[in-house]
Amino acid sequence: MRLRTLVCVTSAALVIAGCTSVDLSAPVEDRSTPAPGTSSFLPETTQPAQTVPVPQQTQPSHLKAEPEPQASGRIHTVAAGDTIYNISVRYGCNPRELMAVNGITDPTQLSIGRELSIPVSRSDGSTASEAAYVSEGQSLTPPGEITTAERPATPEEVSQNKAAREQQQKEAAARGEIEIRWPVQGEVIADFAATGNLGIDIAGKKGDPVMAVLDGTVQYVGNNTEGYGQFVIVRHNIRLPGKGSTPLITVYGNTSRVLVRINETVRAGQKIAEMGDTDANRVKLRFEIRQGRPLDPMLYLQRR
């Protein structure tokens, strides 16, 4: 019994002695360098800066020099509300090329009635918008001016805008306050009385643009009425008070070339023909306004 007690005491002493040699402190892990695939929010250690070679930037392919734009032979006459951007969208061409072909440096200075040559559409089919040029640092806006790129109108917006214009014209006509633009810029060489109370004759040069005076629809194109040569009739969906129940129409006679077809919709300021001397003794435009019977155009044309 005494021997067993001695053995137990000796064993316990050995166990305690062994435990005192064990390192009981918590392990310390060096985290100064993040493990691969992890991130550290600790401040960076100060190490000598290393020079990192910067690869030479190459010019994006879409900004490389392009061939000189070429005119396609198509012509657009500037009308109210036209911009370089919406003209380029309408014809599917590049706005920057449209400016280059026509020698335009300031896209905000487009005069109504000016004829623009339409460039050949780019072979890649792109019609880069003003927004794209702005993002590339090549804005179409002159330095010092800020503009917002205009997006093309949707078909619904085009229809709504047309309806709004027609409504405004109807309301102005109903009040007798309608005032229309001139079809050409020239001297009146025969007034209403001199033409037999039919219209007025306006002088000009052969080939000068003849423009629709109001929004409307081409009702007739012909060359079968004496004294009118090649002529166009445009029907407008408005009526002047006390002037008859039929819609207002405008007549453009003695033209050298007609550029529209029957039932084609035209806008105010759109080129529809060119001045000429067909069935006339000189270059002129016979212009008439009719609502059942002829009206004196000078009562309705804008004062100048």
C-alpha positions in Angstrom: 0.0 0.0 0.0 2.8 2.3 0.9 4.6 1.4 -2.3 1.5 2.2 -4.5 1.1 5.5 -2.8 4.7 6.4 -3.5 4.3 5.5 -7.2 1.3 7.7 -7.6 3.0 10.7 -6.0 6.0 10.2 -8.2 3.9 10.0 -11.4 2.0 13.2 -10.5 5.2 15.0 -9.9 6.5 14.0 -13.3 3.3 15.2 -15.1 3.4 18.6 -13.4 7.1 18.9 -14.3 6.2 18.2 -17.9 3.5 20.7 -18.0 5.8 23.5 -16.8 8.0 23.0 -20.0 5.1 23.6 -22.4 4.8 27.1 -24.1 1.4 28.3 -23.0 1.5 31.7 -24.8 -0.8 32.3 -27.8 0.8 31.8 -31.2 1.8 35.0 -33.1 1.2 35.1 -36.8 3.0 37.7 -39.0 0.3 39.5 -41.0 2.4 42.3 -42.3 2.3 40.8 -45.8 -1.2 39.8 -47.0 -1.6 36.3 -48.2 -2.1 35.8 -51.9 -5.7 36.5 -53.0 -6.5 38.7 -49.9 -6.5 42.4 -49.3 -5.2 44.5 -46.4 -6.6 47.7 -45.1 -3.3 48.4 -43.1 -1.2 51.4 -44.2 1.3 50.5 -46.9 4.8 50.0 -45.6 7.4 52.5 -46.8 9.4 50.8 -49.5 11.5 52.3 -52.3 9.4 53.4 -55.2 9.6 51.3 -58.3 9.4 52.7 -61.8 6.7 51.0 -63.8 6.9 51.3 -67.5 3.8 52.8 -69.0 2.7 51.2 -72.3 2.5 53.7 -75.2 -1.1 54.6 -76.0 -2.3 54.0 -79.5 -5.0 56.1 -81.1 -8.3 54.3 -81.2 -9.2 53.0 -84.6 -12.4 55.1 -84.7 -10.3 58.3 -84.3 -7.8 57.6 -87.0 -7.6 59.9 -90.0 -10.5 59.3 -92.4 -10.7 59.9 -96.1 -11.9 63.2 -97.3 -15.7 63.2 -97.4 -17.3 63.3 -100.8 -20.6 64.9 -101.9 -23.3 62.5 -102.9 -25.1 64.9 -105.2 -28.1 65.1 -102.9 -29.2 68.5 -101.7 -31.0 69.6 -98.6 -32.5 73.1 -98.2 -32.3 74.3 -94.6 -35.7 74.8 -93.0 -36.8 76.2 -89.6 -35.8 73.8 -86.8 -33.0 72.1 -88.8 -29.7 71.4 -87.1 -26.5 69.7 -88.4 -27.4 66.7 -86.3 -31.0 66.1 -87.3 -30.1 66.7 -91.0 -27.3 64.0 -90.8 -29.7 61.6 -89.1 -32.3 62.2 -91.8 -29.9 61.4 -94.6 -27.9 58.8 -92.8 -24.6 60.6 -93.0 -21.9 61.7 -90.6 -22.5 65.2 -89.1 -18.8 66.1 -89.1 -18.5 65.1 -92.8 -21.7 67.2 -93.5 -20.0 70.2 -92.0 -16.7 69.5 -93.9 -18.4 69.1 -97.3 -20.2 72.4 -96.9 -17.4 74.4 -95.3 -19.3 74.9 -92.1 -17.3 75.9 -89.0 -20.1 77.0 -86.7 -23.0 74.5 -86.7 -25.2 77.0 -84.9 -25.2 79.4 -87.9 -27.5 77.7 -90.4 -29.5 80.1 -92.4 -33.0 79.1 -93.6 -33.0 78.5 -97.3 -29.3 77.5 -97.5 -28.7 74.5 -99.7 -26.4 71.8 -98.2 -24.6 69.1 -100.1 -25.2 65.7 -98.5 -22.0 63.7 -98.2 -21.7 60.1 -99.2 -22.8 57.8 -96.3 -19.8 56.2 -94.6 -19.1 52.6 -95.7 -19.2 51.3 -92.2 -22.8 52.4 -91.9 -22.1 54.6 -88.9 -23.8 58.0 -88.4 -21.9 59.2 -85.4 -24.0 61.6 -83.3 -23.0 64.8 -81.7 -23.1 63.0 -78.4 -20.4 60.6 -79.6 -18.2 63.5 -80.7 -18.6 65.3 -77.4 -17.5 62.1 -75.5 -14.4 61.9 -77.7 -13.5 65.5 -77.0 -14.4 66.6 -80.6 -17.6 68.6 -80.0 -19.3 70.2 -82.9 -20.0 73.2 -80.7 -17.7 76.2 -81.0 -15.3 76.7 -78.0 -16.9 78.5 -75.1 -20.4 77.3 -75.9 -22.2 74.4 -74.1 -24.9 72.5 -75.8 -26.9 69.3 -75.3 -26.8 66.8 -78.1 -30.1 66.5 -79.8 -31.5 63.0 -80.3 -33.7 62.2 -83.3 -37.4 62.5 -82.7 -39.4 59.3 -82.5 -42.2 58.7 -85.0 -44.7 59.5 -82.3 -43.0 62.8 -81.5 -42.8 63.7 -85.2 -46.6 63.0 -85.5 -47.3 65.0 -82.3 -45.2 68.0 -83.5 -46.9 68.0 -86.8 -50.3 68.0 -85.2 -49.3 70.8 -82.9 -48.1 72.9 -85.8 -51.2 72.3 -87.7 -53.3 73.2 -84.7 -51.4 76.5 -84.3 -51.9 77.3 -87.9 -55.6 76.5 -87.7 -56.0 78.7 -84.7 -54.1 81.6 -86.3 -56.1 81.2 -89.5 -59.4 81.2 -87.5 -58.4 84.5 -85.9 -57.3 85.9 -89.3 -53.8 86.4 -87.9 -51.9 83.9 -90.2 -48.6 85.1 -91.6 -46.6 82.9 -94.0 -43.0 82.8 -95.1 -41.9 83.9 -98.6 -41.5 81.1 -101.2 -38.4 82.8 -102.6 -36.3 85.9 -101.8 -36.8 88.3 -104.6 -38.4 91.5 -105.9 -42.2 91.5 -106.5 -42.4 92.5 -110.2 -46.2 92.1 -110.6 -48.7 92.6 -107.8 -52.1 91.1 -107.3 -53.8 93.6 -109.7 -51.2 93.2 -112.4 -51.7 89.5 -112.5 -55.5 89.8 -113.0 -56.2 89.3 -109.3 -54.6 85.8 -109.4 -51.3 86.2 -107.4 -47.9 87.9 -107.5 -44.8 87.4 -109.7 -41.5 87.4 -107.9 -38.2 87.8 -109.8 -35.1 85.6 -109.2 -32.4 83.6 -110.9 -32.9 80.3 -112.7 -32.3 77.5 -110.2 -33.0 79.5 -107.1 -34.8 77.4 -104.5 -38.6 77.6 -104.2 -39.8 76.7 -100.8 -43.2 75.6 -99.4 -44.7 78.5 -97.3 -46.6 76.3 -94.9 -46.8 72.6 -93.9 -49.0 70.7 -96.3 -49.4 68.0 -98.9 -48.6 68.2 -102.6 -52.0 68.1 -104.4 -50.9 68.5 -108.0 -47.8 68.7 -110.2 -48.3 69.6 -113.8 -47.3 71.4 -117.0 -50.7 71.8 -118.7 -52.0 75.2 -117.8 -51.2 78.2 -119.9 -49.0 80.8 -118.3 -47.9 78.6 -115.4 -45.3 76.3 -117.1 -44.2 73.6 -114.6 -46.1 74.2 -111.5 -46.9 72.7 -108.1 -50.0 73.0 -105.9 -49.7 72.4 -102.2 -52.8 71.8 -100.0 -52.8 73.1 -96.4 -55.1 71.9 -93.7 -56.3 75.4 -92.6 -59.1 77.8 -93.6 -59.1 81.6 -93.3 -62.3 83.1 -91.7 -64.8 84.3 -94.2 -62.7 83.2 -97.2 -64.6 80.1 -98.2 -65.1 76.5 -97.0 -62.4 74.8 -99.0 -58.9 74.3 -97.5 -56.2 76.9 -98.3 -53.9 76.0 -101.2 -50.7 77.6 -102.6 -49.5 77.6 -106.2 -45.9 77.8 -107.4 -45.6 78.4 -111.2 -43.0 78.9 -114.0 -40.5 76.6 -112.2 -37.6 75.0 -114.1 -37.6 71.8 -112.0 -40.1 70.2 -109.5 -38.6 68.2 -106.7 -41.8 66.7 -105.1 -44.5 64.3 -106.0 -48.2 64.2 -105.6 -49.4 63.2 -102.1 -45.9 64.0 -100.6 -46.0 65.7 -97.3 -43.9 68.9 -97.2 -42.8 71.2 -94.4 -42.7 75.0 -94.3 -39.3 76.1 -95.7 -38.7 72.8 -97.6 -37.4 73.2 -101.1 -40.0 71.9 -103.5 -38.9 73.3 -106.8 -36.4 75.6 -108.6 -37.1 78.9 -110.2 -37.3 79.1 -114.0 -39.0 80.7 -117.0 -41.2 77.9 -118.3 -44.1 79.5 -120.2 -42.8 82.9 -119.2 -40.8 85.7 -120.8 -38.3 85.8 -117.9 -37.2 83.9 -114.8 -39.8 84.4 -112.2 -42.1 82.6 -109.7 -45.9 82.9 -110.0 -47.1 82.5 -106.5 -50.8 82.3 -105.6 -52.9 81.7 -102.5 -56.3 80.4 -103.0 -59.2 79.4 -100.7 -61.9 78.7 -103.3 -60.9 81.9 -105.0 -57.6 83.7 -105.3 -56.4 85.9 -102.4 -53.8 88.7 -102.4 -50.6 87.0 -101.1 -49.2 90.4 -99.9 -51.9 90.4 -97.2 -50.4 87.2 -95.6 -46.7 87.1 -96.4 -44.3 88.1 -93.7 -43.3 91.8 -93.8 -39.8 92.4 -94.8 
